[in-house]
Amino acid sequence: MALSNYVLTQIGRMWYYEKNKVGPLFLTLKKALALDKAELERLFPHGLNSLYTWVGIPIQTTDNTCKPPARLEVTDFREVYLDHNATTYIRREVAQVLHDFHEGRLGFANPSSGTLQGQAAFNHVDRCRETLARLLDVSAPELTFTGCGTESANAIIKGVAYRAGAGSLGHTPAPHFVCSTVEHSCVLEPHRWLERLGCNVTWVNPRPDGVLDPADLAAALRPETVLVSAMMVNNEIGTINPIPEIGALCRDRGVPLFVDAVQAFGKMPLRPRDWGVSFMSFSGHKLYAPKGVGLLWQDKDQVLEPYLHGGGQENGHRSGTENVGYILAMTTAAELAYREMDREMDRLRSLRNEFLAELRRIEPGIRVNGSLEHRSDANLSVAFPGVDTGSMLLSLNNIGVSVSAGSACSSGKIKTSHVLKAIGADYPGYGTIRFSLGLNTTRDGLNYVSKYLPEILAQIKE
């Protein structure tokens, strides 16, 4: 009996998988993205196998894989979200603002329009700017609304670079940048791009506790240095840098300082002007506002070459029609966060410390990545001995717990976090999990994790 075209296609694919040591996901991505195997491996540095492990798809090869997840019988299944450093839900009060806006109760006109409705929309944006300026103790005209934290960071780094002549033929000396090695990729990648343009970048490692030493940054400065980049709070390990000291140093040396404050906004007081900071970036979706809105602050004495050109919105700093609804939402979220800040951070610090004590009871061999003293109250990055991170991620997710990884596999065969490498915390035989707490984190939720963690570790330990 003749085989159908469908069966023949499946047989052909099975032969292809075996010959090339890949699986169905590879073929799907290759077809959708028109990329070859080498390009896909660059696109997914942790390897496609880690994606299989994450989504629970059987893999086609046993090379470079994480161990399978634990299989547990859970009678009290619940969802526990411990990944607030990745993103946050839209809190009820913010959702109400969005609902009112989309229902037309707050208007819908273009803020650049000369109509009465346009003026009303412009006033909404203007009031939001004034509110955020008050929270940050800066001047309203120094704030620019953007589409996200990544856009803000790129606008600052590239705006400084263009102003300094980056990429210009015959520009001597080439502009010099100083950047820490543990920044978010939205800061690292623009600096790598500048290196390809011919700029010089000095990369500065933090101390083993994950905190930058101002003396190391000072040693990296040159007469042609045009920008120093140092984040406020690390997104992976939660360590807090001494930005007031770094800012004073940069101000004394006449060098602008850019601070990525995405993970700090709403979780601690920020005073960029008092600290000697020149630029600061923020994002809405780490603050219980929607994705797709960000903020940029630049000191009035600093000049940035515009990143986007067009209608000259945002005082000429960022062309493009303002996203009025999302700006209203982010401002509402920020007001609530600042109002609740002291009480909420005390609550999260207490929960985090209790949870850490319980983790140490369950597995005495754990290691905490980064300083506990200089750390965000909402973060806990823990290395577990004898554990594949991918297996633990999926094991936790299978019982409703959402966390993030610090490394793909403890075997070391799959790429480790650049942050853990920089502080020497890419321990052989350890897998790192990041627990990041937030508004909906409760003691009951953490107890749920602690209840099932011993069995998970027993099943997936090497």
Secondary structure, DSSP 8 states (H G I E B T S, - for coil): ----HHHHHHHHHHHHHHHHT--HHHHHHHHHH---HHHHHHHSTT-HHHHHHHHT---S--TT----------SS---EE-BTTT-----HHHHHHHHHHHTTTT----TT-SSHHHHHHHHHHHHHHHHHHHHHTS-GGGEEEES-HHHHHHHHHHHHHHHTTTT-TT-SS--EEEEETTS-HHHHHHHHHHHHTT-EEEEE---TTS---HHHHHHH--TTEEEEE--SB-TTT-BB--HHHHHHHHHHHT--EEEE-TTTTTTS---TTTTT-SEEEEESTTTTS-SS-EEEEE-TT-----SS-SS-TGGGTS-S---HHHHHHHHHHHHHHHHHHHHHHHHHHHHHHHHHHHHHHH-TT-EE-S-SSSB-TTEEEEEEET--HHHHHHHHHHTTEE-EESBS-TTSSS-B-HHHHHTT---TTEEEEEEE--TT--HHHHHHHHHHHHHHHHHH--
